[in-house]
Amino acid sequence: MKSSREKCPNFFVSQSSSAVGAFFRTEDDLVFCYDVDGLMNVLGIKHDSQERRLFIDTSKPSLKAVLLHNGNQHPSIPVGHAAHMKETYENLKQLLNKLEYSKYGWHICGDLKAVSLLMGLQLGCTKYCCFF
């Protein structure tokens, strides 16, 4: 079985950032930050959930979650990555639960596919992108 460091892309956990890597866990194919406040503290960033939004990117090969600063004055913080996870409501729900979304209540942004999945809508054909 691969370790967290072997499964993570380099931008999540580099070999030289063991302090940052301590805030990430791996469950199945999902790598996530289990303590966002602690991670922000180590990075020297004040965490105010009202100043950040959670960007979710879904694609066939992977699922990504990044905390973006509302004014883009602070760096983006990758907080979740799942390789080989299908784009389903259940997988997005699992990611949000692992990130403790209900605790922080960030605004969520993403493409239409991610928003549709979170709203429980059936995915439509991308060629004719009409949900009605």
C-alpha angles and dihedrals in degrees: 000000000000121000123236091261093053093050096044123086111242093254090063102050123002123192091250096053104068089146090061094041090059089072095058129082133187124221117172104317094334122103112188144163108250095186112039093170091054092046092052090047092054090047090052094243123133107233116220110162090209090062095054137061129200114237114200121194119191125191135155096264100038151008121222135187124193131176110228125195112239094229094036088234093122129050124270114255119213107219105167142025132172122185118197095013118134121237100256137139090243093056092048089048090051091051092049091048092051091050089050092237093171089060095052104028096204117181109256123226131177144122123305092266093057093045091047091051092050091050090052095245120149112251113253131209110284091217091063102028099192119128096188 
